[in-house]
Amino acid sequence: MAENEPAEDPKSPPDARLASLDERLRQAQADEAARTGGQERKAPAYYRAQGYRVLSVLVSYPAGSALIGYVIDRFAGTNGIWVAMLFVGFGAAIWEVWKISQQKPDQG
């Protein structure tokens, strides 16, 4: 069977279980649309902002500390401090994410 073909054979008789499932799915979607007024449920702005804050912490802390370690390596003539600083940045990022997760939604 080719990958772009449907899994069901079009020549076989329709399966009553699939038809019933399709009907129940349509009914559940209609009930949900009526319950919510037809609008999609979006996360509050606080949670989106918190997500962006966590993302920026998880990227910037390790990158910044690795950059500091690289500069130290260049000036000291050593090799490998940037890797240690990268792990320090990961640790600091995880600590900061933990602190962010403990904040209540009404706090800034």
C-alpha positions, 0 to 999 in steps of 0.5 A: 500500500502506498503511503498516500493511500487511505488505510481503508479499502474504498471498495469494502462496505462502510464499517458501522463502528466507524460511522458511529464514531464519526457521528459521536465525534461530530456531536461532541464537537458541536456540543463543545462549540455550543458550550464555549460559544464557538471560541477557542480557549486560549491560555491567559496572558500571564501563562504565555508571558511566563512561558516566554520568560522560562524559554528566555532563561533556559536559552540565555543563562547557559549561552551567557555563562558559556560566553563568559567562560570562553572569554576567560579561556581566551584571556587565561590561555586555558581550554575547557572553562567554557564547558564548566561555565555552560553547566553552571549556566544550566544549573542557574537556569534550572534554579530560576525556572524553579523560582518562576514556577513557585510564583503565584499568577498575581505576582509579577 
